[in-house]
Amino acid sequence: MMAVIPGSSDIPAGAYSAAGLQSLQDVTEQSVKDSVRAQVMPSVNRAKDSLFGNLLNGVFGGFLDVIRGGIPPLWLPSNAYAAAAQIRDGQQDLNDRADLLSPLMDYCSAFAPPDNNGHARFGIGLIPFTSQIGPARNVRIRDDGRFELLDKGLWDIRAHVVPSWTGVTVPNISVSIRVYSPYGDTYETASRLFSEQTSIEKTSNVTSFSLVSSVVVDKPGYIAGVYVDDANNGRGILGGPRFSRFTVQHISRDVVNKTGGEDSTPTPTTTGPE
């Protein structure tokens, strides 16, 4: 052991001074823990805040959708499926090129914009197909998202919609294409309903409806739209061209035989025997 001459100020390398020896005596298990925590915790907190923020956005953002009933097709952060709904269809660059429709007669296609957190609408009611896809001819897209057919004859009508899944225990959902007569002051009364085609499903999962209909009209001005007839108020219809399409195509101007507006069987129930 190396000695230090009393009164000397020279302290050999590696030896403790009197103050150093005193600090060693003051060291306890708790003081060591406090020192380590002070050095480490700022980094841990930054990492935790970053991770927790992502979890809040992904998990609890989705949880809020569960509460309201309308859920995206996958358990993703809201910004992820909202971005997916923003996929743009290249045909929108051709909206003014009606010359490309030759030799077709008349045509129009549109999608419902994802205006509500990736959804075009929630609950029952009209789906607003207001965003044109590609060129159109002899069809007017109304402000409410329905199509006005500007000529008589046979029209082919197609719609594709994707309802989100829901946590609600009453999962019935039905979607219809409806065509209203131009006669009278309003298109929204049962007496003006000219033709209708409906698809019904009972599921709480993500599903899709592809409706294909046709109608023969005797004059211009009939109005075609797509409606959610049965769904809980929180169940959404996913918007954007990837998930929602409404298309009409004029096939012929001849009006012969039946029109598609004839009577149907009463609306069936959505439940059956166990």
Secondary structure by P-SEA (a helix, b strand, c coil): cccccccccccccccccaaaaaaaaaccaaaaaaaaaaacaaaaaaaaaaaaaaaaacaaaaaaaaaacccccccccaaaaaaaaaccccccccccccccccccccbbbbbbcccccccccccccccccccccccccccccccccbbbbccccbbbbbbbbbbbbbccccbbbbbbbbbbbccccccccccccccbbbbbbbccccbbbbbbbbbbbcccbbbbbcccccccccbbbbbccccbbbbbbbcccccccccccccccccccccccc
